[in-house]
Amino acid sequence: MVETSLQQHINQQLFEKLELAYFCVDQSMQIIDASENLENYGYTGVVVGANADDCVDFMFGLDAYTELDLPMVESPSGKKVSVSLLPRDSFLTVLISSASAEADQRQLLQQKANENELLVEQQIKLMKQLENASEMLEQKNVQLEEASRLQTSFLSGVSHEFRTPLTSIIGYTNLVKQALQSAGDDGSESDKVQHIGAVQRSSKHLLSLVENLLDHGKLDSDEIIVRPKETDLAELFNDVELLLKPLSDGKHIDFIVELGFEQPMIVVTDDSRLRQCLINLLGNAIKFTDSGSVRLTAKLSDDFLKVGVFDTGPGISQENLAKIKLPFWQAADTGKAGTGLGLTITERIVELMGGELEISSELGCGTQVSFEIPAPQLDAEPKPVESQMLPFKQAKILLAEDDYDIADLIVMMLSERGYEVSHVDNGELALNALENQEFDFVLMDIHMPIMTGYDVLRELQVKGIKTPVAIMSASAVESDRAKAEQLGCFDYLIKPVEIDDVIRIMNLAIDQRA
């Protein structure tokens, strides 16, 4: 009897600790036993002798044989409880325990689920925004590519439109100057010869500006090409001095050229690119110097050419020195006209030639710009063009050029050298001539009516005609050169061309074919 009381006491303590309540019903659903703590859950009507269907709502419709777990039920007191129905042989035990922790957990899980759902919705919206942004970015990229293409096309067109008349201007002034000298003018006293020389220098200066304009369009696409060849440095620096001396004389400043090598001095470098850099740097120095001098130094050391340009101009502040290489940038207070492209392009060309442009300056103390580039020296002096010419002076040449001023100039200069020249003004006539006549060499423009130079090159490949063709074009775009070379042209000359270069290439092509 003691053991039974002790066991009941232990069970009571355990039930209270676990917040566990219970009641039992017989087979007629009448309550036969109930714990005292049922009232903690609001089940005050659950007493021995009562009918479970009447006082416990979740028992309605059940019987004493039902085994069931109800994980979440709201009790009459509003508490969340967990209910278990445990059938025995002759009665049913109903266990009731607190489910507040489980309810909190469920509520927390539901909250997390809601938050996750919200996050998913936000993610979907963000993904949609990202897709829209990606589409807009792609559209912007297409627009930028189109703008870049249009810019390149525009600059190429501008270059072409400038180069074509410059070819005539430079070529015909050369002829006039030669005619004046042949008539007895020695080139030093004749005003006419000096005037013609001024036109020539101005034309070459204009050509360098055109080069800068076109090269700016190539900066981002890495299309600026350096083509080293045999170059007489002394002759090149003398030409630059003659070109820019009138500019310094016009401002009454000294222009000093100090060359640390003898004449001639033959090296391997890109003469046109080097000339372009010198004109850009010296042109800037003269433009910004109003008193004092501009000095150009050049010397060769261990197959490297070291060039320095020094001026006594106003100098550049340290703040502006960091910006001066930016495209189109100019100090706001200079009042000097210009494009602001020369220094940017010069720096890029010097880098491509294997050097580095260095600038140092101080306000009120002038500016120094220098660079050093590889320039391997050659032992042998180049032979004059005339001595390189092959013995057959009567080689037949076909000239395909739609600009009649340029065509007349080329025909005149080649004829004076003893070549037989036939001229046509479009690609179709050029192709017909090559199909029906024998020529030793073809000099052909790209942009011609009816058939372009590309079309002619393509047809020559199809028909198996092997006559060497040199393209003479005002287009300095590298893709045009590459396309012409891919179609089999022997060489690509950019207008304005030197007649000696034409003859050199022509004789080389004829010699290789012989």
C-alpha positions in Angstrom: 0.0 0.0 0.0 2.9 2.3 0.8 4.5 1.5 -2.6 1.3 2.5 -4.3 1.2 5.9 -2.6 4.9 6.5 -3.3 4.4 5.6 -6.9 1.4 7.9 -7.2 3.4 10.7 -5.6 6.3 10.2 -8.1 3.9 10.1 -11.0 2.2 13.3 -9.7 5.6 15.1 -9.5 6.6 13.9 -12.9 3.3 15.0 -14.4 3.5 18.4 -12.9 7.1 18.8 -14.0 6.2 17.9 -17.6 3.0 19.9 -17.4 1.3 16.7 -18.3 -2.5 16.2 -17.6 -4.7 13.3 -18.4 -8.1 11.7 -18.1 -9.5 8.3 -18.8 -12.8 7.2 -20.3 -14.5 3.9 -20.5 -16.1 2.4 -23.5 -19.2 4.6 -23.1 -16.9 7.7 -23.1 -17.7 8.4 -19.5 -14.8 9.8 -17.6 -13.5 7.4 -15.0 -10.3 9.1 -13.9 -8.8 12.6 -14.3 -5.7 14.5 -13.1 -6.0 17.5 -10.9 -4.0 19.8 -13.2 -6.5 19.7 -16.1 -7.9 23.0 -14.9 -4.5 24.5 -15.8 -5.5 24.1 -19.4 -9.1 25.3 -18.8 -10.7 21.8 -18.7 -12.6 22.6 -15.6 -15.6 20.4 -16.6 -13.6 17.2 -16.9 -14.5 15.4 -13.7 -15.1 11.7 -12.9 -18.6 10.7 -14.1 -18.9 13.4 -16.8 -19.2 12.5 -20.5 -16.1 13.3 -22.5 -18.1 14.2 -25.6 -19.9 17.0 -23.6 -16.9 18.6 -21.9 -14.0 18.1 -24.3 -14.6 19.4 -27.8 -11.8 17.4 -29.5 -13.4 14.2 -28.2 -16.7 14.7 -30.0 -17.4 11.9 -32.5 -14.5 9.6 -31.2 -14.8 6.3 -29.4 -12.7 4.5 -26.8 -10.8 2.5 -29.4 -9.4 5.5 -31.3 -5.6 6.0 -31.3 -4.8 9.5 -32.3 -2.1 12.2 -32.0 -3.2 15.9 -32.2 0.1 17.9 -32.2 -1.6 21.3 -31.9 -4.9 21.9 -30.2 -6.1 25.1 -28.6 -7.4 24.4 -25.0 -10.4 26.3 -23.4 -7.8 28.6 -21.7 -6.3 29.5 -25.0 -3.1 27.6 -24.5 -1.6 25.4 -27.2 -1.6 21.8 -26.2 -0.6 18.5 -27.7 -3.1 15.6 -27.3 -2.5 11.8 -27.5 -5.3 9.2 -27.4 -4.0 5.8 -26.1 -6.6 3.0 -26.2 -6.3 0.1 -23.7 -8.4 -3.1 -23.3 -11.3 -1.5 -21.5 -10.6 2.2 -21.4 -9.0 5.1 -23.3 -6.3 7.4 -21.8 -6.1 10.9 -23.1 -2.7 12.7 -22.4 -2.6 16.5 -22.6 0.7 18.4 -22.5 1.8 22.0 -23.2 2.7 22.7 -26.8 3.7 26.4 -26.3 7.3 25.7 -27.2 6.3 23.8 -30.3 3.8 26.6 -31.1 6.5 29.1 -30.8 8.8 27.0 -33.0 6.0 26.6 -35.6 5.4 30.3 -35.5 9.1 31.0 -35.9 9.2 28.5 -38.8 6.2 30.1 -40.4 7.8 33.5 -40.0 11.0 32.2 -41.6 8.9 30.7 -44.3 7.2 34.0 -44.9 10.6 35.8 -44.9 12.0 33.3 -47.3 9.0 33.7 -49.6 9.5 37.5 -49.4 13.2 37.1 -50.2 12.4 34.8 -53.1 10.0 37.5 -54.4 12.7 40.1 -53.9 15.2 37.9 -55.7 12.9 37.4 -58.6 12.4 41.2 -58.8 16.2 41.7 -58.6 16.8 39.1 -61.2 14.3 40.8 -63.5 16.0 44.2 -62.9 19.4 42.6 -63.6 18.0 41.1 -66.8 16.7 44.5 -67.8 19.9 46.2 -66.8 21.8 43.5 -68.8 19.6 44.1 -71.8 20.1 47.9 -71.5 23.9 47.4 -71.1 23.9 45.2 -74.2 22.0 47.9 -76.1 24.4 50.5 -74.9 27.4 48.4 -76.0 25.8 48.0 -79.4 25.3 51.8 -79.5 28.9 52.4 -78.4 30.2 50.0 -81.0 28.1 51.7 -83.6 29.3 55.1 -82.5 32.9 53.8 -82.6 32.3 52.4 -86.1 30.8 55.7 -87.2 33.7 57.6 -85.7 36.3 55.4 -87.4 34.4 55.7 -90.6 34.1 59.5 -90.3 37.8 59.9 -89.5 38.7 57.6 -92.3 36.6 59.6 -94.6 38.1 62.9 -93.4 41.6 61.4 -93.8 40.7 60.2 -97.3 39.2 63.6 -98.3 42.3 65.5 -97.1 44.9 63.1 -98.4 43.6 63.1 -102.0 44.0 66.9 -102.6 47.3 66.9 -100.5 48.7 64.3 -103.0 48.1 66.8 -105.8 49.3 69.8 -103.8 52.6 68.2 -102.7 53.2 66.5 -106.0 52.6 69.5 -108.2 54.6 71.9 -106.0 57.5 69.5 -106.3 57.2 69.7 -110.1 56.9 73.6 -110.0 60.0 73.8 -107.7 62.0 71.5 -110.0 60.9 73.5 -113.0 62.0 76.8 -111.4 65.3 75.3 -110.4 65.9 73.9 -113.9 65.1 77.4 -115.3 68.1 78.9 -113.4 66.8 79.5 -109.8 69.2 78.0 -107.3 66.7 77.7 -104.5 68.3 80.2 -102.2 67.7 83.5 -103.8 64.5 83.0 -105.8 61.4 84.2 -104.0 59.3 81.8 -106.2 61.3 78.8 -105.0 61.0 80.0 -101.4 57.2 80.5 -101.8 56.9 77.0 -103.2 58.9 75.6 -100.3 56.5 77.3 -97.9 53.6 75.6 -99.6 55.3 72.3 -99.4 56.1 72.6 -95.7 52.6 73.8 -94.9 51.1 70.9 -96.8 53.3 68.4 -94.9 52.2 70.1 -91.7 48.6 69.7 -92.6 49.3 66.1 -93.4 50.6 65.6 -89.9 47.4 67.1 -88.5 45.4 64.6 -90.6 47.6 61.8 -89.2 46.8 62.9 -85.7 43.1 63.0 -86.4 43.0 59.6 -87.9 45.4 58.1 -85.2 43.1 59.3 -82.5 40.4 57.0 -83.9 42.8 54.1 -83.7 44.0 54.6 -80.1 41.3 52.3 -78.5 41.4 49.7 -81.2 45.2 49.3 -81.3 45.4 49.9 -85.0 48.3 52.3 -85.0 51.0 50.4 -86.8 54.8 51.1 -86.8 56.7 50.0 -89.9 60.5 50.4 -89.5 62.7 50.8 -92.6 66.0 52.4 -93.7 65.9 56.0 -92.7 68.4 58.9 -93.0 68.1 60.6 -89.6 70.0 63.7 -90.7 67.8 64.2 -93.7 64.6 63.6 -91.6 65.7 66.1 -88.8 66.7 68.7 -91.5 63.3 68.4 -93.1 61.5 68.9 -89.7 63.7 72.0 -89.1 62.8 73.5 -92.4 59.2 72.7 -91.8 58.9 74.4 -88.4 61.5 77.2 -88.7 59.0 79.6 -90.3 56.7 79.1 -87.2 59.4 80.1 -84.8 60.6 82.9 -87.0 57.0 84.2 -87.1 57.1 84.4 -83.2 60.6 85.8 -83.1 62.0 83.0 -81.0 65.1 81.0 -81.6 64.8 77.5 -83.0 68.0 75.5 -82.2 68.7 72.0 -83.6 71.6 70.1 -82.2 72.3 66.8 -83.9 74.9 64.5 -82.3 75.6 62.5 -85.5 77.1 63.2 -88.9 75.3 63.3 -92.3 74.1 60.9 -93.6 73.1 58.7 -90.7 71.2 55.6 -91.7 69.2 53.7 -89.1 66.2 51.4 -89.1 63.1 53.2 -87.8 59.6 54.3 -89.0 60.5 57.6 -90.5 56.9 58.8 -90.9 56.0 58.0 -87.3 59.2 59.6 -86.0 58.5 62.7 -88.1 55.0 62.8 -86.8 56.2 62.7 -83.2 58.8 65.5 -83.8 56.3 67.7 -85.5 53.8 67.2 -82.6 56.3 68.0 -79.9 58.1 70.9 -81.6 54.8 72.3 -82.8 53.5 72.4 -79.2 56.8 73.9 -77.9 56.7 76.7 -80.5 53.0 77.3 -80.0 53.3 77.8 -76.2 56.6 79.7 -76.2 56.3 83.5 -76.8 59.8 84.5 -76.0 63.2 82.8 -75.7 63.9 79.6 -77.6 62.9 76.1 -78.6 65.7 73.6 -78.7 65.8 70.1 -80.4 68.5 67.6 -79.5 69.2 64.2 -81.0 72.0 61.7 -80.6 72.7 58.0 -81.2 74.0 55.8 -78.5 74.2 52.0 -78.6 71.6 51.8 -81.4 69.2 54.0 -79.4 68.0 57.4 -80.6 67.7 59.9 -77.8 65.5 63.0 -78.5 64.8 66.0 -76.4 62.7 69.1 -76.9 63.3 72.0 -74.6 61.4 75.3 -74.5 61.4 78.5 -72.4 57.6 78.7 -72.3 55.4 79.4 -69.3 55.8 75.8 -68.0 53.1 73.5 -66.6 51.9 73.1 -63.1 52.2 69.8 -61.3 48.4 69.5 -61.3 48.1 70.0 -65.0 51.2 67.8 -65.7 49.2 64.8 -64.6 46.4 65.7 -67.1 48.4 66.8 -70.1 48.5 63.4 -71.8 44.7 63.0 -71.8 43.0 63.3 -75.2 41.6 66.7 -76.0 42.9 68.2 -72.7 44.3 71.7 -72.8 45.0 74.2 -70.0 42.0 76.6 -69.9 44.2 79.7 -69.5 46.5 79.2 -72.4 44.4 80.8 -75.1 46.2 78.6 -77.7 44.3 76.9 -80.5 44.7 73.2 -81.1 43.1 69.8 -80.9 44.8 68.5 -77.8 45.5 65.2 -79.5 49.2 65.6 -80.4 50.8 64.6 -77.0 48.4 61.7 -76.5 49.1 60.2 -79.9 52.9 60.9 -79.6 53.0 59.0 -76.3 51.3 56.0 -77.9 53.5 56.0 -81.0 56.7 56.2 -78.8 55.5 53.3 -76.8 54.9 51.3 -80.0 58.4 52.1 -81.2 59.8 50.7 -78.0 60.3 53.8 -75.9 58.7 55.9 -73.2 57.7 59.6 -73.3 58.9 61.7 -70.4 57.8 65.2 -69.5 59.1 67.5 -66.8 58.1 71.1 -66.3 57.8 73.9 -63.7 55.7 77.0 -63.9 57.8 79.9 -65.2 60.7 77.7 -66.1 59.7 76.0 -69.4 59.1 72.4 -70.3 61.3 69.4 -71.3 59.9 66.5 -73.3 62.2 63.5 -74.2 62.1 60.0 -75.4 64.5 57.2 -76.4 63.7 54.6 -79.0 65.6 51.7 -80.7 67.3 52.8 -83.9 69.8 50.2 -85.1 72.5 51.8 -87.2 73.3 50.5 -90.7 76.9 50.4 -92.0 76.1 50.7 -95.7 74.6 53.9 -97.1 71.5 53.5 -99.2 72.0 53.8 -102.9 70.1 56.5 -104.8 66.9 55.3 -106.3 68.2 55.9 -109.9 71.0 53.3 -109.3 68.5 50.8 -108.0 66.3 51.0 -111.1 66.4 47.9 -113.3 67.8 48.3 -116.8 64.4 48.0 -118.6 63.2 51.6 -118.6 60.3 50.8 -120.9 58.4 48.6 -118.4 54.7 48.8 -119.1 52.7 50.2 -116.1 48.9 50.3 -115.7 47.6 53.2 -113.5 44.0 52.9 -112.2 43.1 56.2 -110.6 39.8 58.1 -110.8 41.2 61.5 -109.6 42.5 63.0 -112.9 44.9 65.5 -111.1 46.6 62.7 -109.3 46.6 60.5 -112.4 48.2 63.2 -114.6 50.8 63.8 -111.9 51.8 60.1 -111.6 51.8 59.6 -115.4 54.0 62.7 -115.8 56.5 61.6 -113.2 56.7 58.0 -114.3 57.0 59.0 -117.9 59.9 61.3 -117.1 61.7 58.3 -115.6 61.2 56.3 -118.9 58.2 54.1 -118.1 55.3 53.5 -120.4 52.1 54.3 -118.5 48.5 53.6 -119.4 45.8 55.2 -117.4 42.2 54.1 -116.7 39.7 55.8 -114.3 37.7 52.8 -112.9 38.1 49.2 -111.8 36.2 47.7 -114.6 38.5 49.3 -117.2 41.5 48.2 -115.2 40.3 44.5 -115.2 39.6 44.7 -119.0 43.1 46.1 -119.7 44.7 43.4 -117.6 42.7 40.7 -119.4 43.7 41.9 -122.9 47.2 43.4 -122.5 50.5 42.5 -120.9 51.6 44.8 -118.1 54.7 44.6 -115.9 53.1 46.4 -112.9 49.8 47.8 -111.8 49.4 50.9 -109.6 45.8 51.1 -108.4 43.5 53.1 -106.1 41.0 51.3 -103.8 38.0 53.6 -104.1 37.0 53.7 -107.7 33.7 53.7 -109.6 32.0 50.6 -111.1 34.6 48.3 -109.5 36.7 49.0 -106.5 40.4 48.0 -106.2 39.3 45.2 -103.9 36.9 43.9 -106.6 39.7 43.9 -109.2 42.1 42.1 -106.9 39.5 39.5 -106.2 38.8 39.0 -109.9 42.6 38.8 -110.7 42.8 35.9 -108.2 39.9 34.1 -109.8 41.2 34.6 -113.4 44.8 33.6 -112.4 46.3 36.9 -113.5 49.7 37.2 -111.7 50.6 40.8 -112.6 51.9 42.5 -109.4 49.6 45.2 -108.0 50.5 47.9 -105.6 47.6 49.8 -103.9 47.9 53.6 -103.8 45.2 54.8 -101.5 44.2 57.7 -99.3 42.9 55.3 -96.7 45.3 54.9 -93.8 43.0 52.5 -91.9 44.9 49.3 -91.1 41.9 47.1 -91.9 42.0 48.4 -95.5 45.7 47.5 -95.8 45.1 44.1 -94.3 42.2 43.4 -96.7 44.3 44.4 -99.7 47.2 42.3 -98.6 44.9 39.3 -98.1 43.6 39.7 -101.6 47.2 39.5 -102.9 48.4 43.1 -103.5 52.2 43.4 -103.6 52.4 46.5 -101.4 50.2 49.3 -100.0 51.1 52.9 -100.4 49.3 55.7 -98.6 48.8 59.0 -100.3 50.5 61.3 -100.7 53.2 59.0 -102.1 56.8 59.8 -103.0 57.5 58.8 -106.6 60.8 57.3 -105.5 58.9 54.9 -103.2 56.6 54.0 -106.1 59.6 53.2 -108.4 61.4 51.3 -105.7 58.4 49.0 -105.0 57.6 48.6 -108.7 61.2 47.6 -109.6 61.3 45.2 -106.6 58.0 43.6 -107.8 59.2 43.3 -111.4 62.5 41.9 -110.3 60.9 39.2 -108.2 58.6 38.2 -111.1 61.4 38.0 -113.6 
